[in-house]
């Protein structure tokens, strides 16, 4: 769907990205377990008006990932490496779920590179129950692989409305989860559990758009509202 058009070196890792379209720059970063392909419909809709760069986060799909733990700050550094590799000087950064925190981190630490943030179902820190759920998922991934996680994650990440009316989308999401490396998913889930960018929020000077749905489960509206 969206084959890698480039690779960005970030430390010892290689981050896969695809760039298409023409116009102002937009960086698209998917959520936990997802790939650059999750932005396919957005790319098809906006490529006539924007230059879009979508990436696989570290340890996800075609991007490599370290054996040691990493943080959302490390993932923000990966996004910056992609911007450098793709000749993106300044961009609106769109992050889904965990990558909302990645986008905010990038905006806070590199304000000259980020003209705006769109956080889709994002959060600055998960509540204790949500963090515990991520650690449970990490343990399952290591002990049993991705297969037992697919139904669990799809049920929690996608609303009943989506399951009922968009079965193809649900199947696509499940396919992305099946394509994850178990240890990569575990490391990323632990990074999500440890995420707390509250201390950086005052350094975010660009406009921020928070998007959330009434049936959002990973970061419900009250969690996202804490960013205001």
Secondary structure, 3 states (H helix, E strand, C coil): CCCCCEEEEECCEEEEEEEEECCEEEEEECCCCCCHHHHHHHHHHHCCCEEEEEECCCCCCCCCCCCCCCCHHHHHHHHHHHHHHCCCCCEEEEEECHHHHHHHHHHHHCCCCEEEEEEECCCCCCCHHHHHHHHHHHHHHHHHCCHHHHHHHHHHHCCHHHHHHCHHHHHHHHHHHHCCCHHHHHHHHHHHHHCCCHHHHHHCCCEEEEECCCCCCCCCHHHHHCCC
